[in-house]
Amino acid sequence: MSSTEKQDTALEEACLLSQIGVGDSKAFRVLYDKYSTPLYSLGLRMLKNPSEAEEALQDTFVKVWKNAAHFDARKSRPFTWAVTIMRRTCIDRIRKLSRGPEVTTFEAETDQEWSAPENIRKTVAQHEARERVEEALKEVPEKQKKALELALFSGMTHSEIAKSLEQPLGTVKSWLKRGLFQLRNTLTESAL
């Protein structure tokens, strides 16, 4: 996809969000059709449970409906904004679930095709936001990159990342802070 096509897509999606902001249900349906599959895939990857991913997707689109009027195209692209809402919704669900009793579900067994990482990556990678982040991550040092990937795409907490990487919590927080700073600078430079 050329940069002109990406800009046109982002502009079209921003227009959809402004229409949704004034209550246009047809625009909402168009946006839902565009975003529901990659957002569901992200939710499934983070929550590892199809039912929870569906709930998170529904909550995300309710938030998109309620907050579309506040979307600012100068701050992010529409898809990036929606991914951020989905990611935060999933993190909230993970925290909520970790406080409650453990539930065993067997739905993931029947939905292995959806939960296969390569299928999820293919779906999400079709969007320019993911491509831009992946390109920008190449500029980040390996340790920071690994910590960022765990935080951004797995929904792990800082403590969980520290345990996973077998590093002190303070070190992991420093890596994340420096990595996010470098990622922001790289993405900002590429947008100009």
C-alpha positions in Angstrom: 0.0 0.0 0.0 1.5 3.3 -1.0 1.7 6.3 1.4 -1.0 8.1 -0.6 -3.3 5.1 -0.2 -2.5 4.9 3.5 -3.3 8.6 3.9 -6.6 8.1 2.0 -7.5 5.2 4.2 -6.7 7.1 7.4 -8.7 10.1 6.1 -11.7 7.9 5.2 -11.6 6.2 8.6 -11.3 9.6 10.4 -14.4 10.7 8.5 -16.2 7.6 9.6 -15.3 8.4 13.2 -16.6 12.0 12.9 -19.9 10.6 11.5 -20.1 8.1 14.3 -19.5 11.0 16.7 -22.8 12.5 15.6 -24.7 9.1 15.9 -24.4 7.7 12.3 -25.0 4.0 12.8 -24.2 3.2 9.1 -20.7 4.7 9.5 -20.4 2.7 12.7 -21.2 -0.6 10.8 -18.6 0.2 8.1 -16.0 0.8 10.8 -17.0 -2.3 12.7 -16.6 -4.4 9.5 -13.1 -3.0 8.9 -11.8 -3.3 12.4 -13.6 -6.2 14.1 -11.4 -9.0 12.8 -8.0 -7.5 13.7 -9.3 -6.2 17.0 -10.8 -9.6 17.9 -7.5 -11.2 16.9 -5.6 -8.9 19.2 -8.1 -9.6 22.0 -7.8 -13.4 21.5 -4.0 -13.1 21.6 -4.0 -11.1 24.8 -6.8 -12.9 26.6 -6.4 -16.4 25.2 -10.1 -17.1 25.5 -12.6 -16.5 22.6 -15.5 -15.6 24.9 -13.4 -13.0 26.7 -12.1 -11.7 23.4 -15.6 -11.2 22.2 -16.6 -9.4 25.4 -13.5 -7.1 25.1 -14.4 -6.5 21.4 -18.0 -5.5 22.3 -16.7 -3.2 25.1 -14.2 -1.7 22.7 -16.8 -0.8 20.1 -19.1 0.6 22.8 -16.2 2.9 23.8 -15.6 3.8 20.1 -19.3 4.7 19.8 -19.3 6.8 22.9 -15.9 8.5 22.3 -15.8 8.9 18.5 -16.6 12.6 18.7 -13.4 13.1 20.8 -11.1 11.4 18.3 -8.2 13.7 17.2 -6.6 12.8 13.9 -3.6 14.9 14.9 -2.7 12.6 17.7 -3.1 9.2 16.0 -4.5 7.3 13.1 -8.0 5.9 13.6 -6.9 2.2 13.6 -4.1 3.0 16.1 -6.7 4.7 18.3 -9.0 1.7 18.1 -6.1 -0.7 18.9 -5.2 1.3 21.9 -8.8 1.1 23.2 -8.9 -2.6 22.6 -5.5 -3.2 24.3 -6.5 -1.2 27.4 -9.9 -3.0 27.5 -8.0 -6.4 27.4 -5.6 -5.3 30.1 -8.5 -4.3 32.3 -10.1 -7.7 31.7 -6.9 -9.5 32.5 -6.6 -7.6 35.8 -10.3 -8.3 36.6 -9.9 -12.0 35.8 -6.8 -12.3 37.9 -8.7 -11.1 40.9 -11.6 -13.6 40.5 -11.8 -17.3 40.6 -10.0 -19.2 37.8 -12.3 -20.3 35.0 -11.5 -23.2 32.7 -12.8 -23.1 29.2 -12.4 -25.4 26.3 -13.5 -23.1 23.6 -9.9 -22.3 22.6 -9.5 -26.0 21.7 -12.2 -25.7 19.1 -10.9 -22.4 17.8 -7.3 -23.3 17.3 -7.2 -21.7 13.8 -8.2 -18.3 15.3 -5.7 -18.6 18.2 -2.8 -19.7 16.0 -0.2 -16.9 16.2 0.5 -16.9 12.5 -3.2 -16.3 11.6 -3.4 -13.5 14.2 -0.2 -11.9 12.9 -1.4 -12.0 9.3 -4.7 -10.3 10.1 -3.2 -7.5 12.3 -0.2 -7.1 10.0 -2.5 -6.0 7.2 -2.9 -2.7 8.9 -0.5 0.1 8.5 -0.3 0.9 12.2 1.2 -2.5 12.9 3.6 -2.1 10.0 4.8 1.3 11.3 5.3 0.0 14.8 7.2 -3.1 13.5 9.4 -0.9 11.4 10.0 1.5 14.4 10.8 -1.5 16.7 13.7 -2.4 14.4 15.4 0.7 15.6 15.0 -0.2 19.3 17.7 -2.3 21.1 16.9 -6.0 21.5 16.3 -6.0 25.3 14.0 -3.0 25.1 12.3 -4.5 22.0 11.5 -7.7 23.8 10.1 -5.9 26.8 8.0 -3.6 24.6 6.6 -6.6 22.7 5.5 -8.3 25.9 3.9 -5.1 27.2 2.2 -4.0 24.0 1.1 -7.3 22.4 0.8 -9.8 25.3 -0.7 -7.4 27.9 1.8 -8.4 30.5 2.4 -6.2 33.6 5.8 -4.8 34.4 6.2 -7.4 37.1 5.3 -10.3 34.8 7.7 -9.0 32.2 10.5 -8.8 34.8 9.8 -12.4 35.8 9.6 -13.6 32.2 12.9 -11.9 31.2 14.5 -12.8 34.6 15.5 -9.1 35.2 14.9 -6.7 38.1 11.7 -4.8 37.9 13.5 -1.4 37.8 15.6 -2.6 34.8 12.5 -3.6 32.9 10.8 -0.3 33.7 13.8 1.6 32.4 13.9 -0.5 29.2 10.2 0.1 28.7 10.5 3.8 29.3 13.6 4.2 27.0 12.0 1.9 24.4 8.7 3.8 24.3 10.6 7.1 24.1 12.7 5.9 21.1 9.6 4.3 19.5 7.6 7.6 19.9 10.5 9.6 18.4 10.9 7.1 15.5 7.1 7.1 14.7 6.9 10.9 15.0 9.9 11.4 12.6 8.4 8.9 10.1 5.0 10.8 10.2 6.6 14.1 9.3 
